[in-house]
Amino acid sequence: MGYFNEDQLQKYLEKSINQKADEKIAQLRKEIDQIYNKGMKKIKEDVQIKKQLEMSRALKDVQVEYQDKINSIGFRYDESLIVERKKMVDSIFEEATSKLLIFTKTKSYENLMLSKLQASTASYEELALIFHIKSSDKILEELITRRYKTNGKIVYSNEIKIGGYILTIADKKLEFDETIDQKLNDRMTWFFENSNLYIRK
């Protein structure tokens, strides 16, 4: 891999997230439509019964039951969509995470982190800097140790699962979140909100 800048990382994240999304969405819609169509077929069958009883005193009861069944089908359809939608997003999230973990072992990751370190500390080189990183991120640990020998402190964080760092500058009450975890979460949130998997009205 070559050098990764911020824009390229965003594109990398988008590609990781969306690689199989279209296929999964199509499959999900097909499965949910099958549930919906099966339910509507049953409703149509019940309509025939309704017509046969149209002149009877039981008409009102049949109408109530008919409406209840329509409402029940709609509720089950919406519930199924919500469950399957979450499963799909979780699956895409796991796949993207795996690819990004591989990325954190590359030279491109090292170059990206060096660029981010330079940018986020440019105005605070003389202050005490605390870097929260993943304990197994040896690439980033080496970069920080080499560049901030006198004023840099490394704290291992269990909250960082992929890579990157959170920089805190106590003297200025500042915090910079430069974790890949956060960027992936942002992209996943956007994807979930814009995936067009809306509940049928």
Z-matrix of the N, CA and C atoms (Angstrom, degrees):
N
C 1 1.468
C 2 1.522 1 110.16
N 3 1.334 2 115.52 1 146.96
C 4 1.447 3 119.76 2 177.07
C 5 1.505 4 111.47 3 -87.94
N 6 1.295 5 115.89 4 -163.73
C 7 1.460 6 121.53 5 -179.18
C 8 1.522 7 110.35 6 -71.07
N 9 1.308 8 117.08 7 135.45
C 10 1.461 9 123.56 8 179.53
C 11 1.515 10 109.67 9 -107.54
N 12 1.333 11 117.46 10 123.81
C 13 1.453 12 119.65 11 170.64
C 14 1.527 13 108.64 12 -102.28
N 15 1.331 14 116.03 13 -177.42
C 16 1.468 15 120.17 14 -175.83
C 17 1.523 16 111.71 15 -60.02
N 18 1.315 17 116.87 16 -45.02
C 19 1.460 18 121.19 17 -178.49
C 20 1.521 19 111.44 18 -63.21
N 21 1.318 20 116.27 19 -41.03
C 22 1.467 21 119.99 20 -179.89
C 23 1.527 22 111.30 21 -68.01
N 24 1.336 23 116.36 22 -34.44
C 25 1.460 24 118.92 23 177.14
C 26 1.519 25 110.38 24 -64.63
N 27 1.335 26 116.38 25 -41.14
C 28 1.458 27 120.46 26 178.19
C 29 1.534 28 110.44 27 -59.87
N 30 1.332 29 116.10 28 -43.41
C 31 1.456 30 120.40 29 179.19
C 32 1.523 31 110.59 30 -65.56
N 33 1.338 32 116.04 31 -37.41
C 34 1.460 33 120.77 32 178.27
C 35 1.528 34 110.51 33 -63.00
N 36 1.345 35 115.54 34 -43.03
C 37 1.461 36 120.68 35 177.95
C 38 1.524 37 110.72 36 -62.36
N 39 1.326 38 116.74 37 -46.00
C 40 1.456 39 121.02 38 -179.05
C 41 1.529 40 111.01 39 -61.28
N 42 1.323 41 116.12 40 -41.94
C 43 1.458 42 119.86 41 179.96
C 44 1.518 43 110.77 42 -64.97
N 45 1.338 44 117.30 43 -41.13
C 46 1.464 45 121.80 44 179.58
C 47 1.518 46 111.05 45 -63.39
N 48 1.332 47 115.70 46 -41.19
C 49 1.465 48 120.52 47 -176.75
C 50 1.525 49 111.39 48 -72.81
N 51 1.338 50 116.80 49 -42.98
C 52 1.464 51 120.78 50 -170.07
C 53 1.517 52 114.52 51 -91.94
N 54 1.328 53 118.17 52 -1.43
C 55 1.463 54 121.50 53 -171.80
C 56 1.529 55 112.39 54 -54.81
N 57 1.335 56 115.72 55 -45.29
C 58 1.453 57 118.86 56 -178.55
C 59 1.518 58 112.74 57 -114.73
N 60 1.313 59 116.33 58 9.68
C 61 1.468 60 120.11 59 -174.91
C 62 1.523 61 112.20 60 -62.78
N 63 1.336 62 118.11 61 -45.75
C 64 1.462 63 120.94 62 -177.56
C 65 1.518 64 111.32 63 -59.50
N 66 1.324 65 114.96 64 -42.69
C 67 1.458 66 119.58 65 -179.96
C 68 1.524 67 110.98 66 -64.19
N 69 1.343 68 115.76 67 -44.15
C 70 1.462 69 120.20 68 -179.11
C 71 1.535 70 111.22 69 -66.67
N 72 1.337 71 116.76 70 -38.29
C 73 1.465 72 120.66 71 179.37
C 74 1.522 73 110.25 72 -64.49
N 75 1.333 74 116.96 73 -43.96
C 76 1.464 75 120.88 74 179.89
C 77 1.521 76 110.58 75 -61.96
N 78 1.341 77 115.15 76 -42.34
C 79 1.461 78 119.71 77 179.88
C 80 1.525 79 110.58 78 -65.38
N 81 1.329 80 115.84 79 -42.49
C 82 1.461 81 120.47 80 -179.86
C 83 1.523 82 110.68 81 -63.18
N 84 1.327 83 117.14 82 -45.53
C 85 1.467 84 120.42 83 -179.58
C 86 1.523 85 110.94 84 -61.67
N 87 1.336 86 116.55 85 -39.42
C 88 1.455 87 120.53 86 179.65
C 89 1.521 88 110.62 87 -63.43
N 90 1.352 89 116.24 88 -44.61
C 91 1.463 90 120.19 89 -179.29
C 92 1.535 91 111.46 90 -65.10
N 93 1.336 92 115.58 91 -43.26
C 94 1.460 93 118.99 92 -178.85
C 95 1.520 94 110.88 93 -68.69
N 96 1.335 95 117.92 94 -38.50
C 97 1.464 96 120.92 95 178.39
C 98 1.526 97 111.04 96 -64.70
N 99 1.332 98 116.06 97 -33.61
C 100 1.459 99 119.33 98 177.17
C 101 1.528 100 110.52 99 -64.15
N 102 1.347 101 115.09 100 -41.72
C 103 1.473 102 119.82 101 176.90
C 104 1.524 103 109.78 102 -61.80
N 105 1.323 104 115.79 103 -44.80
C 106 1.468 105 121.02 104 -177.59
C 107 1.533 106 110.69 105 -65.75
N 108 1.340 107 117.09 106 -47.16
C 109 1.459 108 120.82 107 -177.90
C 110 1.521 109 112.13 108 -64.15
N 111 1.348 110 115.50 109 -37.16
C 112 1.456 111 119.23 110 177.68
C 113 1.521 112 110.40 111 -62.90
N 114 1.315 113 115.00 112 -42.28
C 115 1.465 114 119.34 113 179.40
C 116 1.514 115 111.54 114 -66.09
N 117 1.345 116 116.85 115 -41.78
C 118 1.453 117 120.33 116 -178.74
C 119 1.532 118 111.31 117 -67.99
N 120 1.320 119 117.22 118 -31.47
C 121 1.460 120 120.56 119 176.48
C 122 1.516 121 110.06 120 -62.94
N 123 1.336 122 114.92 121 -42.22
C 124 1.466 123 119.62 122 178.19
C 125 1.530 124 110.50 123 -64.40
N 126 1.314 125 116.59 124 -37.99
C 127 1.460 126 120.81 125 178.39
C 128 1.529 127 110.29 126 -62.74
N 129 1.338 128 116.53 127 -43.86
C 130 1.460 129 120.50 128 -179.53
C 131 1.529 130 111.38 129 -62.87
N 132 1.327 131 115.59 130 -36.47
C 133 1.454 132 119.07 131 176.45
C 134 1.523 133 110.32 132 -64.09
N 135 1.322 134 114.45 133 -38.64
C 136 1.468 135 118.79 134 178.85
C 137 1.520 136 111.58 135 -67.78
N 138 1.335 137 116.83 136 -26.64
C 139 1.467 138 120.67 137 178.36
C 140 1.527 139 110.24 138 -63.69
N 141 1.325 140 116.30 139 -37.65
C 142 1.463 141 119.80 140 178.48
C 143 1.519 142 110.87 141 -62.18
N 144 1.309 143 115.55 142 -39.53
C 145 1.467 144 119.48 143 176.66
C 146 1.522 145 109.46 144 -63.47
N 147 1.324 146 113.75 145 -41.73
C 148 1.475 147 119.40 146 -179.89
C 149 1.530 148 110.85 147 -58.27
N 150 1.340 149 116.55 148 -43.40
C 151 1.456 150 120.50 149 -178.77
C 152 1.525 151 111.76 150 -63.92
N 153 1.317 152 114.99 151 -38.40
C 154 1.459 153 119.61 152 -179.58
C 155 1.525 154 111.85 153 -66.11
N 156 1.307 155 115.48 154 -29.18
C 157 1.464 156 119.93 155 -177.85
C 158 1.526 157 112.52 156 -99.44
N 159 1.324 158 115.24 157 11.10
C 160 1.459 159 120.03 158 -170.96
C 161 1.525 160 112.60 159 -59.62
N 162 1.328 161 117.21 160 -32.77
C 163 1.454 162 120.79 161 -176.61
C 164 1.521 163 112.43 162 -92.82
N 165 1.312 164 115.96 163 0.47
C 166 1.459 165 118.83 164 -176.67
C 167 1.512 166 112.02 165 -91.83
N 168 1.326 167 114.74 166 165.82
C 169 1.465 168 119.54 167 178.69
C 170 1.523 169 111.51 168 -69.17
N 171 1.323 170 116.35 169 -15.25
C 172 1.475 171 119.80 170 -177.56
C 173 1.519 172 111.76 171 -83.40
N 174 1.334 173 116.56 172 4.00
C 175 1.459 174 119.81 173 -176.08
C 176 1.529 175 111.85 174 -55.19
N 177 1.285 176 117.40 175 -46.14
C 178 1.458 177 121.30 176 -177.74
C 179 1.528 178 111.05 177 -60.31
N 180 1.342 179 115.99 178 -43.24
C 181 1.464 180 119.87 179 179.94
C 182 1.529 181 110.95 180 -64.35
N 183 1.341 182 116.18 181 -38.95
C 184 1.462 183 120.28 182 179.83
C 185 1.529 184 110.27 183 -65.90
N 186 1.314 185 116.53 184 -40.26
C 187 1.460 186 120.14 185 178.84
C 188 1.523 187 111.46 186 -62.42
N 189 1.319 188 115.82 187 -41.89
C 190 1.469 189 120.20 188 179.10
C 191 1.516 190 109.85 189 -64.24
N 192 1.340 191 116.79 190 -44.24
C 193 1.466 192 120.46 191 179.97
C 194 1.526 193 110.63 192 -64.25
N 195 1.332 194 116.71 193 -40.55
C 196 1.463 195 122.07 194 178.90
C 197 1.529 196 111.31 195 -59.38
N 198 1.330 197 116.18 196 -46.64
C 199 1.458 198 120.68 197 179.78
C 200 1.521 199 111.31 198 -65.89
N 201 1.325 200 115.81 199 -39.01
C 202 1.464 201 120.19 200 178.70
C 203 1.522 202 110.87 201 -61.53
N 204 1.331 203 115.85 202 -39.44
C 205 1.462 204 119.54 203 179.93
C 206 1.521 205 111.57 204 -67.85
N 207 1.319 206 116.52 205 -39.33
C 208 1.467 207 120.30 206 176.48
C 209 1.522 208 109.86 207 -61.02
N 210 1.329 209 115.90 208 -45.25
C 211 1.469 210 120.06 209 179.55
C 212 1.526 211 111.25 210 -63.36
N 213 1.338 212 115.68 211 -38.52
C 214 1.464 213 120.62 212 -179.71
C 215 1.523 214 111.07 213 -65.31
N 216 1.355 215 115.92 214 -42.86
C 217 1.466 216 119.78 215 178.49
C 218 1.519 217 110.45 216 -62.49
N 219 1.327 218 116.39 217 -43.74
C 220 1.464 219 120.38 218 179.45
C 221 1.511 220 111.99 219 -61.59
N 222 1.332 221 116.41 220 -41.38
C 223 1.467 222 120.68 221 -179.50
C 224 1.521 223 110.81 222 -65.35
N 225 1.344 224 116.84 223 -44.57
C 226 1.469 225 120.05 224 -179.26
C 227 1.522 226 110.64 225 -66.45
N 228 1.327 227 116.09 226 -35.95
C 229 1.470 228 120.61 227 178.02
C 230 1.529 229 110.01 228 -62.72
N 231 1.332 230 116.92 229 -48.97
C 232 1.464 231 121.22 230 -179.07
C 233 1.521 232 111.12 231 -62.85
N 234 1.327 233 116.52 232 -41.66
C 235 1.462 234 121.49 233 -178.39
C 236 1.530 235 110.06 234 -64.26
N 237 1.332 236 116.51 235 -43.40
C 238 1.468 237 120.87 236 179.37
C 239 1.518 238 110.73 237 -63.26
N 240 1.340 239 116.44 238 -41.29
C 241 1.455 240 120.95 239 -179.74
C 242 1.522 241 111.36 240 -62.11
N 243 1.331 242 116.55 241 -43.19
C 244 1.463 243 120.89 242 -179.40
C 245 1.527 244 110.72 243 -62.57
N 246 1.338 245 116.11 244 -44.71
C 247 1.471 246 120.75 245 -178.55
C 248 1.526 247 110.42 246 -64.67
N 249 1.341 248 116.58 247 -48.44
C 250 1.463 249 120.21 248 -178.31
C 251 1.517 250 111.95 249 -67.26
N 252 1.313 251 116.20 250 -33.95
C 253 1.458 252 120.37 251 178.99
C 254 1.528 253 110.46 252 -63.27
N 255 1.333 254 116.11 253 -42.90
C 256 1.465 255 120.44 254 179.49
C 257 1.535 256 110.34 255 -65.94
N 258 1.325 257 117.10 256 -41.27
C 259 1.461 258 120.62 257 178.60
C 260 1.529 259 110.52 258 -60.33
N 261 1.336 260 116.30 259 -41.95
C 262 1.452 261 120.62 260 -178.52
C 263 1.519 262 111.14 261 -64.57
N 264 1.337 263 116.50 262 -46.18
C 265 1.465 264 120.78 263 -179.17
C 266 1.522 265 110.16 264 -64.01
N 267 1.342 266 117.09 265 -41.55
C 268 1.463 267 120.60 266 178.79
C 269 1.523 268 111.06 267 -61.62
N 270 1.340 269 116.14 268 -39.85
C 271 1.463 270 121.11 269 -179.72
C 272 1.522 271 110.82 270 -64.33
N 273 1.330 272 116.14 271 -44.13
C 274 1.469 273 120.54 272 179.13
C 275 1.524 274 110.13 273 -65.40
N 276 1.332 275 116.43 274 -39.64
C 277 1.460 276 121.86 275 179.26
C 278 1.526 277 110.66 276 -60.67
N 279 1.334 278 116.74 277 -45.32
C 280 1.467 279 120.86 278 -179.88
C 281 1.529 280 111.22 279 -63.57
N 282 1.322 281 115.95 280 -40.44
C 283 1.466 282 119.87 281 -179.37
C 284 1.531 283 110.98 282 -66.05
N 285 1.329 284 115.57 283 -42.81
C 286 1.464 285 119.93 284 179.28
C 287 1.523 286 110.96 285 -65.12
N 288 1.331 287 116.58 286 -40.09
C 289 1.463 288 121.37 287 178.76
C 290 1.523 289 111.22 288 -59.63
N 291 1.332 290 116.70 289 -43.67
C 292 1.468 291 121.33 290 179.57
C 293 1.526 292 111.40 291 -59.88
N 294 1.333 293 116.12 292 -43.13
C 295 1.462 294 120.15 293 -179.58
C 296 1.532 295 111.12 294 -67.13
N 297 1.327 296 116.10 295 -38.37
C 298 1.460 297 119.72 296 -178.50
C 299 1.533 298 111.58 297 -71.77
N 300 1.318 299 117.08 298 -31.23
C 301 1.468 300 119.90 299 175.82
C 302 1.529 301 110.14 300 -64.18
N 303 1.326 302 116.47 301 -36.77
C 304 1.463 303 120.42 302 175.96
C 305 1.523 304 109.72 303 -66.53
N 306 1.338 305 115.77 304 -40.33
C 307 1.462 306 121.18 305 179.63
C 308 1.530 307 111.80 306 -59.39
N 309 1.346 308 118.08 307 -35.51
C 310 1.471 309 121.17 308 -177.16
C 311 1.528 310 113.12 309 -69.85
N 312 1.316 311 117.18 310 -2.63
C 313 1.467 312 120.62 311 178.07
C 314 1.531 313 111.18 312 -101.91
N 315 1.319 314 117.24 313 4.59
C 316 1.455 315 120.61 314 -172.01
C 317 1.532 316 113.11 315 -102.86
N 318 1.322 317 114.50 316 167.09
C 319 1.460 318 121.29 317 175.25
C 320 1.525 319 111.04 318 -66.17
N 321 1.327 320 116.30 319 -31.97
C 322 1.461 321 120.28 320 178.60
C 323 1.530 322 110.81 321 -61.84
N 324 1.325 323 115.55 322 -39.28
C 325 1.467 324 120.07 323 177.93
C 326 1.526 325 109.92 324 -64.70
N 327 1.316 326 116.76 325 -43.47
C 328 1.467 327 120.85 326 178.99
C 329 1.530 328 110.47 327 -59.72
N 330 1.322 329 117.09 328 -45.25
C 331 1.464 330 120.99 329 179.20
C 332 1.525 331 111.83 330 -63.73
N 333 1.324 332 115.99 331 -40.37
C 334 1.461 333 120.55 332 179.25
C 335 1.522 334 111.44 333 -63.62
N 336 1.331 335 116.34 334 -45.21
C 337 1.462 336 120.57 335 -179.19
C 338 1.532 337 111.55 336 -66.27
N 339 1.334 338 116.58 337 -37.77
C 340 1.464 339 120.10 338 177.45
C 341 1.525 340 110.38 339 -61.28
N 342 1.332 341 115.13 340 -42.89
C 343 1.464 342 119.98 341 178.88
C 344 1.528 343 111.44 342 -63.63
N 345 1.307 344 116.63 343 -41.17
C 346 1.465 345 120.54 344 -179.59
C 347 1.529 346 111.33 345 -69.28
N 348 1.311 347 117.24 346 -39.27
C 349 1.463 348 121.04 347 177.55
C 350 1.525 349 110.82 348 -61.30
N 351 1.293 350 115.83 349 -44.46
C 352 1.461 351 120.04 350 179.46
C 353 1.520 352 111.27 351 -62.26
N 354 1.322 353 116.31 352 -41.65
C 355 1.463 354 120.54 353 -177.66
C 356 1.529 355 112.49 354 -71.02
N 357 1.329 356 117.34 355 -43.03
C 358 1.465 357 119.80 356 -174.35
C 359 1.526 358 113.61 357 -78.41
N 360 1.335 359 117.52 358 -18.92
C 361 1.471 360 119.66 359 -178.70
C 362 1.532 361 112.99 360 -109.98
N 363 1.321 362 117.81 361 2.45
C 364 1.466 363 121.54 362 -173.86
C 365 1.520 364 113.55 363 -53.26
N 366 1.319 365 116.70 364 -38.29
C 367 1.476 366 120.30 365 -176.62
C 368 1.527 367 113.08 366 -96.35
N 369 1.340 368 116.77 367 3.58
C 370 1.466 369 118.85 368 -173.64
C 371 1.533 370 112.35 369 -132.64
N 372 1.303 371 116.88 370 27.13
C 373 1.465 372 121.96 371 -175.12
C 374 1.527 373 113.14 372 -58.28
N 375 1.337 374 117.69 373 -28.98
C 376 1.461 375 121.21 374 -175.77
C 377 1.531 376 113.02 375 -92.11
N 378 1.322 377 117.61 376 -4.33
C 379 1.467 378 120.85 377 -176.32
C 380 1.529 379 110.80 378 -96.61
N 381 1.327 380 114.44 379 164.81
C 382 1.466 381 120.10 380 176.62
C 383 1.527 382 108.82 381 -72.74
N 384 1.314 383 115.44 382 125.48
C 385 1.462 384 121.26 383 -176.90
C 386 1.526 385 110.18 384 -116.97
N 387 1.325 386 116.09 385 131.60
C 388 1.463 387 120.90 386 178.44
C 389 1.524 388 108.22 387 -114.74
N 390 1.330 389 116.22 388 121.66
C 391 1.462 390 121.84 389 -178.70
C 392 1.528 391 109.51 390 -108.99
N 393 1.308 392 115.80 391 119.54
C 394 1.467 393 121.19 392 175.80
C 395 1.530 394 107.54 393 -95.62
N 396 1.330 395 116.46 394 119.87
C 397 1.463 396 120.16 395 -176.72
C 398 1.530 397 110.13 396 -135.99
N 399 1.315 398 115.25 397 167.23
C 400 1.458 399 121.85 398 174.00
C 401 1.530 400 108.65 399 -70.35
N 402 1.318 401 117.36 400 136.30
C 403 1.471 402 120.76 401 -173.28
C 404 1.525 403 113.06 402 -61.65
N 405 1.326 404 117.90 403 -28.60
C 406 1.473 405 120.32 404 -178.29
C 407 1.528 406 113.25 405 -93.88
N 408 1.331 407 117.14 406 5.60
C 409 1.469 408 120.60 407 -178.62
C 410 1.529 409 109.61 408 -84.58
N 411 1.306 410 115.93 409 80.25
C 412 1.468 411 121.61 410 -176.75
C 413 1.528 412 112.48 411 -70.39
N 414 1.310 413 117.06 412 -30.76
C 415 1.466 414 120.06 413 178.62
C 416 1.517 415 110.10 414 -62.01
N 417 1.333 416 116.27 415 -49.70
C 418 1.462 417 120.69 416 -178.49
C 419 1.528 418 111.20 417 -70.05
N 420 1.304 419 117.06 418 -37.82
C 421 1.466 420 120.52 419 179.25
C 422 1.532 421 110.89 420 -61.13
N 423 1.314 422 115.78 421 -41.75
C 424 1.469 423 119.72 422 179.56
C 425 1.528 424 111.35 423 -66.47
N 426 1.329 425 116.06 424 -40.60
C 427 1.466 426 120.43 425 178.72
C 428 1.536 427 111.01 426 -60.71
N 429 1.312 428 115.89 427 -45.85
C 430 1.469 429 120.86 428 -178.22
C 431 1.529 430 110.76 429 -67.26
N 432 1.303 431 116.01 430 -44.88
C 433 1.467 432 120.75 431 -178.94
C 434 1.524 433 111.14 432 -61.47
N 435 1.315 434 115.75 433 -41.05
C 436 1.470 435 120.50 434 -178.64
C 437 1.532 436 112.43 435 -71.80
N 438 1.321 437 116.03 436 -37.35
C 439 1.472 438 119.71 437 -173.55
C 440 1.529 439 112.74 438 -88.18
N 441 1.351 440 118.16 439 -30.67
C 442 1.463 441 120.92 440 -174.91
C 443 1.543 442 109.86 441 -123.24
N 444 1.311 443 114.87 442 61.86
C 445 1.465 444 120.71 443 -175.49
C 446 1.523 445 112.72 444 -63.71
N 447 1.318 446 117.08 445 -39.59
C 448 1.469 447 120.39 446 -172.93
C 449 1.524 448 114.72 447 -97.62
N 450 1.312 449 117.28 448 -29.97
C 451 1.471 450 118.37 449 -173.70
C 452 1.531 451 114.09 450 -120.62
N 453 1.322 452 116.40 451 7.29
C 454 1.460 453 119.55 452 -179.48
C 455 1.525 454 112.84 453 -105.63
N 456 1.327 455 116.41 454 136.50
C 457 1.460 456 121.89 455 177.25
C 458 1.526 457 108.35 456 -126.02
N 459 1.324 458 115.90 457 134.76
C 460 1.462 459 120.87 458 -179.41
C 461 1.522 460 109.63 459 -104.44
N 462 1.341 461 115.15 460 130.97
C 463 1.469 462 121.67 461 175.96
C 464 1.524 463 107.16 462 -123.82
N 465 1.316 464 116.70 463 126.54
C 466 1.459 465 120.18 464 179.57
C 467 1.527 466 110.21 465 -77.50
N 468 1.327 467 115.08 466 135.36
C 469 1.466 468 120.66 467 -177.82
C 470 1.524 469 110.89 468 -121.36
N 471 1.325 470 115.65 469 128.14
C 472 1.465 471 120.66 470 176.05
C 473 1.521 472 111.97 471 -77.44
N 474 1.331 473 115.82 472 -11.70
C 475 1.458 474 120.26 473 -178.53
C 476 1.530 475 111.81 474 -77.83
N 477 1.309 476 117.06 475 -22.28
C 478 1.466 477 120.86 476 179.96
C 479 1.525 478 108.62 477 -90.55
N 480 1.320 479 116.28 478 112.41
C 481 1.461 480 121.43 479 -175.64
C 482 1.528 481 113.27 480 -99.36
N 483 1.341 482 117.18 481 -22.52
C 484 1.470 483 120.17 482 -176.17
C 485 1.523 484 111.25 483 -109.80
N 486 1.323 485 117.33 484 -69.41
C 487 1.459 486 119.67 485 -178.88
C 488 1.511 487 112.03 486 179.95
N 489 1.326 488 115.11 487 -178.19
C 490 1.455 489 120.73 488 -176.21
C 491 1.525 490 110.63 489 90.82
N 492 1.317 491 116.33 490 -169.05
C 493 1.461 492 119.58 491 -175.69
C 494 1.526 493 111.73 492 -148.21
N 495 1.316 494 114.83 493 160.65
C 496 1.469 495 122.52 494 169.50
C 497 1.520 496 106.21 495 -115.74
N 498 1.316 497 115.19 496 121.01
C 499 1.466 498 120.96 497 -179.17
C 500 1.525 499 109.73 498 -101.87
N 501 1.337 500 116.50 499 127.01
C 502 1.462 501 120.49 500 174.78
C 503 1.526 502 108.95 501 -117.70
N 504 1.334 503 114.30 502 136.59
C 505 1.465 504 121.43 503 178.44
C 506 1.525 505 106.25 504 -123.35
N 507 1.324 506 115.47 505 96.05
C 508 1.464 507 121.20 506 -173.73
C 509 1.522 508 112.55 507 -59.28
N 510 1.326 509 116.77 508 -39.62
C 511 1.470 510 120.48 509 -177.13
C 512 1.531 511 112.18 510 -61.24
N 513 1.304 512 116.22 511 -28.24
C 514 1.466 513 120.37 512 -177.90
C 515 1.540 514 112.22 513 -109.25
N 516 1.340 515 115.35 514 -1.10
C 517 1.466 516 121.07 515 -177.14
C 518 1.539 517 110.71 516 54.33
N 519 1.323 518 113.99 517 48.15
C 520 1.457 519 120.57 518 -177.84
C 521 1.529 520 110.71 519 -118.23
N 522 1.321 521 114.74 520 151.64
C 523 1.461 522 120.42 521 174.32
C 524 1.518 523 108.99 522 -143.88
N 525 1.323 524 116.05 523 132.74
C 526 1.462 525 122.20 524 178.72
C 527 1.524 526 108.61 525 -119.33
N 528 1.306 527 116.37 526 119.37
C 529 1.467 528 120.67 527 177.61
C 530 1.522 529 109.03 528 -96.29
N 531 1.304 530 115.59 529 103.95
C 532 1.464 531 121.79 530 179.56
C 533 1.532 532 110.20 531 -114.81
N 534 1.329 533 115.50 532 34.78
C 535 1.463 534 119.54 533 178.96
C 536 1.520 535 110.47 534 -85.91
N 537 1.316 536 115.05 535 145.95
C 538 1.459 537 120.04 536 174.48
C 539 1.524 538 109.19 537 -69.85
N 540 1.331 539 115.69 538 -28.14
C 541 1.468 540 120.43 539 177.18
C 542 1.528 541 111.07 540 -55.74
N 543 1.329 542 115.86 541 -47.31
C 544 1.455 543 120.46 542 -177.88
C 545 1.522 544 111.50 543 -65.94
N 546 1.321 545 116.74 544 -39.92
C 547 1.461 546 120.42 545 179.78
C 548 1.524 547 110.47 546 -65.64
N 549 1.328 548 116.85 547 -39.66
C 550 1.460 549 120.34 548 178.01
C 551 1.525 550 110.24 549 -66.21
N 552 1.325 551 116.88 550 -42.10
C 553 1.467 552 120.50 551 178.16
C 554 1.522 553 111.15 552 -60.53
N 555 1.323 554 116.52 553 -40.63
C 556 1.465 555 120.90 554 178.19
C 557 1.522 556 110.79 555 -62.26
N 558 1.345 557 115.95 556 -43.44
C 559 1.458 558 119.86 557 -179.97
C 560 1.527 559 111.80 558 -67.52
N 561 1.329 560 116.82 559 -38.27
C 562 1.458 561 120.59 560 179.23
C 563 1.523 562 110.92 561 -67.08
N 564 1.335 563 116.52 562 -38.54
C 565 1.464 564 120.22 563 177.15
C 566 1.517 565 109.90 564 -62.44
N 567 1.325 566 115.87 565 -45.16
C 568 1.465 567 120.29 566 178.24
C 569 1.519 568 110.52 567 -61.20
N 570 1.319 569 116.83 568 -44.20
C 571 1.459 570 121.42 569 -178.45
C 572 1.520 571 110.65 570 -61.51
N 573 1.333 572 116.42 571 -45.74
C 574 1.465 573 120.79 572 -178.09
C 575 1.527 574 110.61 573 -61.68
N 576 1.332 575 116.51 574 -40.22
C 577 1.462 576 121.04 575 -176.86
C 578 1.522 577 112.73 576 -77.66
N 579 1.337 578 117.73 577 -19.18
C 580 1.457 579 121.02 578 -175.07
C 581 1.526 580 113.69 579 -121.40
N 582 1.325 581 117.19 580 19.93
C 583 1.461 582 120.51 581 -175.66
C 584 1.526 583 113.00 582 -82.60
N 585 1.357 584 117.74 583 -3.68
C 586 1.465 585 122.90 584 179.32
C 587 1.520 586 113.59 585 63.90
N 588 1.324 587 116.69 586 19.90
C 589 1.465 588 120.11 587 174.90
C 590 1.525 589 108.91 588 -92.82
N 591 1.314 590 116.01 589 64.55
C 592 1.454 591 119.67 590 -176.39
C 593 1.521 592 110.64 591 -84.70
N 594 1.307 593 114.92 592 151.47
C 595 1.462 594 120.26 593 177.71
C 596 1.529 595 108.75 594 -70.12
N 597 1.318 596 116.21 595 136.79
C 598 1.469 597 120.99 596 -179.25
C 599 1.517 598 110.36 597 -61.78
N 600 1.314 599 116.37 598 131.90
C 601 1.465 600 121.05 599 179.67
C 602 1.524 601 109.47 600 -80.36
